[in-house]
Amino acid sequence: MSLIQTYAQFASVAGDTSSIYSSPDNGVTWNPINSFNPHIFVDGSFIRGSLHTHKYNHNKVFFAGCSSLGTTRIVRSFNQGISAFIAGGNWSIVATNDFTNGSFLNGRFSSASIDDIYLIGDQYLYKSSNKGFTFNYVGLLNNILNTTITLGTYRDVFFANQNVGIISVYDEVYTTIDGGTTWNILPVIPSVIIRSAIIDSTGLNINLLEESGLNFTVYNSIDGGVTWTSFTAVGSARRFLPCLDDPNTLYIEKRTPQTSIYKSVNFGINWVQIVGSASTTVNFFNNDCASTGTGLADFSTYRTINGGVTYTQQLAGLSRLYAATATSYECGCPPDSITIDNECIWGEPSCYTTTPPYLEGTECYSEAPIPCCYSLIPCILNGGPIQTNEVLTPGIGQYVGQVVKIESSNSCYQVTVTDSICDEGIAVVVESVYEDCYGCNPVYMLTACNDVEPPIISPLYTTQVEFADYLGQVVWIDSSSTPAFRTCYFVGIGPYDATVGTLPSVTQSFDSCELCGYYRLINCLDQNDILYSLDTTLNTYLDKVGKYNDACYQVEFVNGYIDEEFINNPFTENPYEDCACCTYTPPEPEFKKYTRVIPEPVREFYRIAQSKCHIETYVKYGVAWYSEYMKIAQGINTCVDVDVDKIWLKMKLQELSLLNDETACTTTSIIPPEECDEPTGWQPTFQ
């Protein structure tokens, strides 16, 4: 569903002739429609009435009023009176003379849901539960609200949704949270005469409009009526006017002065004065409730396109204008209808069937859906939009909000719905569908990494598909024919209105601008010997030295572009810390004659703790024993002749004496053995 046209209907009195005017162009031109519907207005002039646009179906318009002959009547249009310019039209009488228990002199409508519509009269409450086909009597306000109502006093009804509603009658205010089953009077309200009342869907934010003398006052409560704040301004006011498309935006319908209107965007908590040529009744009916509107003075209609700052007169010479409403006609079928065989059918469920001829009974309506007009806006703004509709391009409506590529074209278009009827257009064939323009045919922007603001090197734009693989990366492009391209470029998405061109192919890609560059290998001993590489394994040798072909090369990384021949990593050895380490050559070894050195032995024998006396005792023992042994060995003495034990005993006695008295250590001379005469006649034998 999409906005196509906007209408406003006005009830007026010009002499004895009643009139309802309709504007098909947002208040620019106006035409009376009752002259085409004489069967509706046959009972004299309607001296007062109320107009209402269904909040949930802007195609439905209702009028309730009373005539100079006392006739009360409810009139409806289910297509905003589009066919009302044809005799007979599409306005129907809902009921007449059935409302004998009071008039609609001060009647007010309110849409609670797509099915439920309320109408309050001078003394009675009526309700439609079938989308406005019929209105049923609910009851006398005195009985419903358990109060006493004076005939002709102000009253208002408003439902925020199907459950939460409010009714004001003179100086009393009642609320309901169960769809009107029960009503409760507010515990605390200002002691004022209420012209209009409105409540939000929570039931807590309530606004009351009082008119007293030359001023009007708005009372606001955000706690369900427990406490109140007020706002007073100069002038007389009629009622609150909620925006159809924004429940938080309210306007105040004013009578005088015709120099300003008041607007709230937070449901009455704060109000802003919009100074301009305002009027008696204000209606804003576009999507943002702030750009286009229609106002009424007592004898003219006015139109604003800037939210009420200024107005221009559109229709003059009327006697009086009592009521106004605004609608927005939608393409397709109404939201409360069903679509059968491309026909919009609405009414009571019993009025239609699912097989031809579909319609049964008198309260059933059918008409062809209004074809929506679609505007195909090019993603790259190198041409104008294409206008089409469902008749020219069947199924185009399913792509609203998406992007399509047209067959036999490389162009991508965003599919939108326009706010006018598509009288002309062309047929297109959809080749493919995308979520957005980026996915269909994006514009790639190449920005130089080393650029500044403002850029010295203008960004480059292209639609070449190959750059999709490098989005978010940094590239070199082939600059053999264009030296100006010799830099690092970051690849991103550019604006659709950019001037695109054909760029050279990518020769190298990098992860970031910091990594965009090359490795330069400089010979430590010959600065003119330079090698170039893109091999990232050279990171191991960065700011160090590697050896290649017996030459040492210092490795450094250089940001930017260079047009040179690149090699792979040439190093096979571990890196050196610097050129000095790499180029170092050890000296030849010097050979010397070896001279053996024999160290002097350590004479541990003399490193003893015994005294000299002890040592001499042991030496004497050893000498004596050795002397005797040699004599035996030489055959001078025999074993019988030598008393070795005696010698050993003397040594032990000497040691024993030292235990008690070291001074007892005296040198004892060994008594040499008595020499014997050499034997005769005997010779030693040796074995």
Sequence and secondary structure as in RCSB ss.txt:
>XXXX:A:sequence
MSLIQTYAQFASVAGDTSSIYSSPDNGVTWNPINSFNPHIFVDGSFIRGSLHTHKYNHNKVFFAGCSSLGTTRIV
RSFNQGISAFIAGGNWSIVATNDFTNGSFLNGRFSSASIDDIYLIGDQYLYKSSNKGFTFNYVGLLNNILNTTIT
LGTYRDVFFANQNVGIISVYDEVYTTIDGGTTWNILPVIPSVIIRSAIIDSTGLNINLLEESGLNFTVYNSIDGG
VTWTSFTAVGSARRFLPCLDDPNTLYIEKRTPQTSIYKSVNFGINWVQIVGSASTTVNFFNNDCASTGTGLADFS
TYRTINGGVTYTQQLAGLSRLYAATATSYECGCPPDSITIDNECIWGEPSCYTTTPPYLEGTECYSEAPIPCCYS
LIPCILNGGPIQTNEVLTPGIGQYVGQVVKIESSNSCYQVTVTDSICDEGIAVVVESVYEDCYGCNPVYMLTACN
DVEPPIISPLYTTQVEFADYLGQVVWIDSSSTPAFRTCYFVGIGPYDATVGTLPSVTQSFDSCELCGYYRLINCL
DQNDILYSLDTTLNTYLDKVGKYNDACYQVEFVNGYIDEEFINNPFTENPYEDCACCTYTPPEPEFKKYTRVIPE
PVREFYRIAQSKCHIETYVKYGVAWYSEYMKIAQGINTCVDVDVDKIWLKMKLQELSLLNDETACTTTSIIPPEE
CDEPTGWQPTFQ
>XXXX:A:secstr
  EEEEEEEEEEEETTEEEEEEESSTTSS EE GGG TTTS SS EEEEEEEE SS TT EEEEEEETTS EEEE
EESSTTGGGGSTT SEEEEEES  TT   TT EEEE SSS EEEE SSEEEEESSTTS  EEEEEHHHHHTS   
TT  EEEEESSSS EEEEETTEEEEESSTTSS EE SS  SS EEEEEE TTS  EEEEEEETTEEEEEEESSTT
SS EEEEEESEEEEEEE SS TT EEEEEEE TTEEEEESSTTSS EEEESS  SEEEE STTSSS EEEE SSE
EEEESSTTS  EEEEE  SEEEEEEEEEEESBS TTSEEETTEEEEE GGGB SSTT B SSSEEEE  B  EEE
EEESS SS  EEEETTTSTTGGGGTTSEEEETT   EEEEEE SS   S     EEEEESSHHHHS  EEEEETT
  SS SS  EEE  GGGGGGTTSEEEE  SS GGG S EEEEE  TTS       EEEEESSSTT EEEEEEESS
 TT EEEE  GGGGGGTTSEEEETTEEEEEEEEES      B     S  BSSHHHHH                 
   GGG  SS HHHHHHHHHHHHHHHHHHHHHHTTSS TTT  HHHHHHHHHHHHHHHHH GGG           
    SS      
